[in-house]
Amino acid sequence: MILNKLVWLILIIILSSYSGATYTHIINNLGILQPNVEIVYPANNSIIYNQTITVIGYASDRYNMTSMEWIIEGEQGSYSHNKTLENTTRIMNFMIEVYLFEGRNTITVIFRDTQGFEGNDSVTVVCIPDNPPSKPSKPVGPTEGEIGEVLTYSTIANDPDSDKIRYGWDFNDDNIVDEWSTLLESNTTCRLSYIWDKAGIYHVKVKAVDEKGVESSWSENLTVTISTPSNNPPSKPTITGPTKGRVGGRYEYTFVAIDPDGDNIYYFVDWGDNTSSGWLGPYKSGEEITLAHSFSSQGSYAIKAKAEDIFGDESSWGTLIVNMPYNILIHRFLGRILNLLSYFY
């Protein structure tokens, strides 16, 4: 028997169960403990446009609850459903999918416990059925692409009630919307861009939802193959700077390479005298870098440089031959001697 909530003296008692959770129960006007039931959605006196909805709520009791029942009473009919709980429990959240009749409906959810007590909650809603949008057209767009590439797809649907539509896109075939469009007028093409971050074969589909929340079915799938992007190494670096000088002098050299994919690049310079710059960067493709270096002894040196892009592909070596025939200190010493000798001649 469904007890009228208007005759209840509601007293919510918060107790600690053996698990550390809390539960509540209600004492009715007869002093009988019974389950407490609350329907969270839909709200009382709300207007519903979809005839199939999910009723959400919770129930709690001092004793273990053993069964639940829901009753739909509409202007055009009624029905009920009983369910035995697989595991008796003192606290339970529930989600019940129900069908509403057009017009006014009263939704009642009842829980019963091991003592034979029952508690319930009811809400009344008005169902105004809304026609769903048409199934969107099969997505149109690229069927091949690479990781990180921006790919754009389009579709269109019509709403028989001329409601505005937004489109939910599923890019990995898991029936979960990955991207939503903004609201668009009915029969207006929707375009959306997407970037995949993993290689693989994907199935793209889309559904339409009108501004009242009524959904279409999913569109046909468009199969898209995403591959790892091909990568090209940077060009051999060009080295410019003095090709001869004095030992101990500090000279500047410029290095530049171009990556055909436009990737940022790193430079490594081997000065040819058992020293190097280590990896420097990253720098933009085509961006020049200037480094200064001095050689400590006479000789011919091969300055070498290579470039590496951010994906690890390296160029071949660029080379510049430099001769250091003079020692600055010796040259200065000889210069002073020559200056002194000039006084005697």
LINJOVEN-V8537 format. One record per residue. SS is DSSP state (h for helix, s for strand, l for the rest). OMEGA is omega in radians with two decimals (* if undefined). Layout:
SS|OMEGA / SS|OMEGA
This chain:
l|-3.14 / l|-3.13 / l|3.13 / l|-3.10 / h|-3.10 / h|-3.13 / h|3.13 / l|2.84 / l|-2.97 / l|3.06 / l|-3.13 / l|-3.13 / l|-3.12 / l|-3.11 / s|3.06 / s|3.11 / l|-3.12 / l|-3.10 / l|-3.12 / l|3.11 / l|3.07 / s|3.09 / s|-3.14 / l|3.01 / s|-3.04 / s|3.01 / s|-3.13 / l|-3.06 / l|3.10 / l|-3.14 / l|-3.11 / l|3.06 / s|-3.13 / s|-3.13 / s|3.02 / s|-3.10 / s|3.10 / s|3.01 / s|-3.11 / s|3.10 / s|0.04 / l|3.11 / l|3.12 / l|3.12 / l|3.11 / l|3.09 / s|-3.10 / s|-3.12 / l|-3.13 / l|-3.08 / l|3.06 / s|-3.11 / s|3.06 / s|3.09 / s|-3.06 / s|3.10 / s|3.14 / s|3.09 / s|3.11 / s|-3.06 / s|3.05 / s|3.13 / s|3.10 / s|3.09 / s|-3.01 / s|-3.08 / s|3.08 / s|3.13 / s|3.01 / s|-3.07 / s|3.06 / s|3.12 / s|-3.10 / s|3.12 / l|-3.09 / l|3.12 / s|3.12 / s|3.05 / s|3.13 / s|3.13 / s|3.09 / s|3.12 / s|3.03 / s|-3.12 / s|-3.13 / s|3.10 / s|3.11 / s|-3.04 / s|3.07 / s|-3.12 / s|-3.10 / s|2.92 / s|3.13 / s|3.03 / s|-3.05 / s|3.06 / s|-3.10 / s|3.08 / s|-3.13 / l|3.01 / l|3.08 / l|-3.11 / s|-3.05 / s|3.12 / s|2.98 / s|-3.13 / s|3.13 / s|3.08 / s|-3.08 / s|3.00 / s|3.11 / s|-3.09 / s|-3.06 / l|3.14 / l|-3.11 / l|3.10 / l|3.10 / s|3.06 / s|-3.08 / s|2.99 / s|-3.11 / s|2.97 / s|3.08 / s|-3.13 / s|3.06 / s|-3.14 / s|3.05 / l|-3.04 / l|3.12 / l|3.14 / l|3.12 / l|3.01 / s|3.05 / l|3.06 / l|-3.14 / l|3.08 / l|3.09 / l|-3.11 / l|3.10 / s|3.14 / s|-3.09 / l|3.08 / l|3.07 / s|3.11 / s|-3.13 / s|3.06 / l|3.11 / l|-3.12 / l|3.11 / l|-3.13 / s|-3.06 / s|-3.11 / s|-3.12 / s|3.09 / s|3.12 / l|3.08 / l|-3.12 / l|3.06 / s|-3.08 / l|3.11 / l|-3.12 / l|3.04 / l|3.02 / l|-3.03 / s|2.87 / s|-3.01 / s|3.09 / s|-3.05 / s|3.05 / s|-3.05 / l|-3.13 / l|2.97 / l|3.09 / l|3.13 / l|3.07 / l|-3.12 / l|3.11 / l|-3.11 / s|3.05 / s|3.02 / l|2.97 / l|3.08 / l|3.14 / s|3.05 / l|3.09 / l|3.11 / l|3.07 / l|-3.11 / l|3.07 / s|3.08 / s|-3.12 / s|3.13 / s|-3.09 / s|3.11 / l|3.05 / l|3.13 / l|3.09 / l|3.09 / l|3.11 / s|3.08 / s|-3.06 / s|3.10 / s|-3.08 / s|3.07 / s|-3.03 / s|3.02 / s|-3.12 / s|3.10 / s|-3.13 / s|-3.03 / l|3.08 / l|3.07 / l|3.14 / l|-3.00 / s|2.95 / l|2.96 / l|3.12 / l|3.05 / l|2.98 / l|3.14 / l|2.91 / s|-3.11 / s|-3.11 / s|3.12 / s|3.13 / s|-3.10 / s|3.05 / l|-3.08 / l|3.03 / l|-3.07 / l|3.11 / l|-3.14 / l|3.07 / s|3.07 / l|3.06 / l|-3.11 / l|3.00 / s|-3.11 / s|3.09 / s|-3.14 / s|-3.12 / l|3.12 / l|3.02 / s|-3.11 / s|-3.11 / s|3.09 / s|-3.13 / l|3.10 / l|-3.13 / s|-3.04 / s|-3.13 / s|3.11 / s|-3.11 / s|-3.11 / s|3.11 / s|3.07 / l|-3.13 / l|3.06 / s|-3.08 / l|3.12 / l|-3.12 / l|-3.13 / l|2.99 / l|-3.04 / s|3.05 / s|3.10 / s|3.02 / s|-3.10 / s|3.03 / s|-3.03 / l|3.10 / l|3.14 / l|-3.12 / l|3.01 / l|3.13 / s|-3.13 / s|-2.92 / s|-3.14 / s|-3.12 / s|3.08 / s|0.18 / s|3.07 / s|3.08 / l|3.07 / l|3.13 / l|3.13 / l|-3.14 / l|2.98 / s|-3.12 / s|3.13 / s|3.11 / s|-3.13 / s|3.04 / s|3.14 / l|-3.00 / l|3.14 / l|-3.14 / l|3.08 / s|3.09 / s|-3.06 / s|3.06 / s|3.05 / s|-3.13 / s|3.11 / s|3.02 / s|-3.12 / s|3.11 / s|3.12 / s|-3.04 / l|3.10 / l|3.05 / l|3.11 / l|-3.05 / s|3.03 / l|2.94 / l|-3.11 / l|2.90 / s|-3.02 / s|3.00 / s|3.14 / s|-3.12 / s|3.11 / s|3.10 / s|-3.03 / s|-3.02 / s|3.00 / s|-3.05 / h|-3.09 / h|3.12 / h|-3.13 / h|3.13 / h|3.14 / h|3.12 / h|3.13 / h|3.14 / h|3.11 / h|3.13 / h|3.11 / h|3.12 / h|-3.14 / h|-3.10 / l|3.12 / l|-3.08 / l|-3.11 / l|*
